[in-house]
Amino acid sequence: MDTEAQPTERDRSSHPDSPGPEGRSRFALVARIADWLPGGRITLTLFLCLAFLLVLNTFVVQPFQIPSGSMEQGLRIGDRVLVNKLAYRFGAQPQRGDVIVFDGTGYFGDADYIKRVVGVGGDHVACCDKQGRIEVNGRAVDESAFLHPGDSASSVPFDVVVPVGRLFVLGDHRSDSSDSRDHLGSPGGGMIPVGDVIGRADWILWPYDHRKHLTRPSAYARVPGPEGAHG
């Protein structure tokens, strides 16, 4: 009498190494698409990689090439920075000291720009105090760690209150930067809407010998909120 257990159809179909009907249909669909495309699986793989890069570039990170010397000495012409497009999503807001990329259409010009946030909504930003420093909400800011050597904080005096939902931005190379100071009489008073910010520049990727992580300077850490300035 043969007592050896015989595998049933249920046993074979439930084997962990056997793809189920859904798995087989997915594989078959991929195979059909690959057969339909010129180049087969190689072309399909390239399409999938391009789609992944497109999604990544649209929603997560984006490379940006520095077009001018307005952010020297930290960011040089031709440097490529990685812009974090998720930095200000999910309720986060730009902070004083952040280096941001924004769409300047209607405010600076029809292009993307990179500048440093000096004032956020409600801030009182003025220049300059007796030592030639910018003041934010009554607190002098020592910008010597990132300001271009030989530059003053500003050769143009200003005294503004940043509207809620906007940003006052300056280049680190003040003598070679067109920024909020130059557009005080323009629509919006040179203040960038937060909604036009593309993201925060977090890394210099290229050239390799200049590669580094961009962090928020400690110079702004002791600046009080706007309530402290007006209360």
Disulfide bonds with the S-S distance in Angstrom:
Cys127-Cys128 1.62
